[in-house]
C-alpha cells in the first residue's frame, strides 16, 4: 500500500483517509515524494533501502 502524507509540526498527516481500526500499529518506510522507484530495477531499489538503513540519518532497531 502506498500512501501520501504531509509532514507538519512534527506529525505526518495522511492526505487520504486510511481504512484501519483505531489503534492499529503499522510500520512505515519513508520515501521523499518525487523519488520514482517505479522505473528502477528491484536490485537498485533494495540497494537504496540498504544504504538508507546504514546511514546515520536513519535509525532502525
C-alpha positions as CSV (number, residue, x, y, z in Angstrom):
1,X,0.0,0.0,0.0
2,X,1.4,3.4,-0.9
3,X,0.1,6.4,1.0
4,X,0.9,10.1,0.7
5,X,1.4,12.2,3.8
6,X,2.4,15.8,4.6
7,X,4.9,16.4,7.5
8,X,3.5,19.3,9.6
9,X,4.6,20.4,13.1
10,X,6.3,17.1,13.8
11,X,3.4,14.9,12.7
12,X,2.8,13.0,9.4
13,X,-0.7,13.8,8.2
14,X,-2.2,11.5,5.6
15,X,-3.7,13.2,2.6
16,X,-6.5,10.5,2.3
17,X,-8.3,8.5,5.0
18,X,-7.0,5.1,6.0
19,X,-9.3,2.2,6.5
20,X,-7.8,0.6,9.6
21,X,-9.2,0.1,13.0
22,X,-8.3,2.7,15.6
23,X,-5.1,1.8,17.4
24,X,-3.7,-0.4,14.7
25,X,0.1,-0.3,14.7
26,X,1.9,-0.1,11.3
27,X,5.5,0.0,10.1
28,X,6.4,2.9,7.8
29,X,9.2,3.3,5.3
30,X,9.7,6.9,4.2
31,X,10.5,7.9,0.7
32,X,10.7,11.5,-0.1
33,X,8.0,12.5,-2.6
34,X,9.3,12.8,-6.2
35,X,11.5,9.7,-5.8
36,X,10.4,7.5,-8.6
37,X,11.1,3.9,-7.7
38,X,8.6,2.6,-10.3
39,X,11.2,3.0,-13.1
40,X,14.1,1.3,-11.2
41,X,15.2,-2.2,-11.1
42,X,14.3,-4.1,-7.9
43,X,18.0,-4.7,-7.1
44,X,18.7,-0.9,-7.3
45,X,15.7,-0.2,-5.0
46,X,16.9,-2.7,-2.4
47,X,20.4,-1.3,-2.6
48,X,19.0,2.2,-1.9
49,X,17.0,0.9,1.0
50,X,20.0,-0.9,2.4
51,X,22.1,2.3,2.1
52,X,19.5,4.3,3.9
53,X,19.4,1.8,6.7
54,X,23.1,2.1,7.1
55,X,23.2,5.9,7.0
56,X,23.4,8.0,10.2
57,X,20.3,9.8,9.3
58,X,18.1,6.7,9.7
59,X,17.7,4.6,12.8
60,X,16.4,1.1,12.5
61,X,16.4,-1.2,15.6
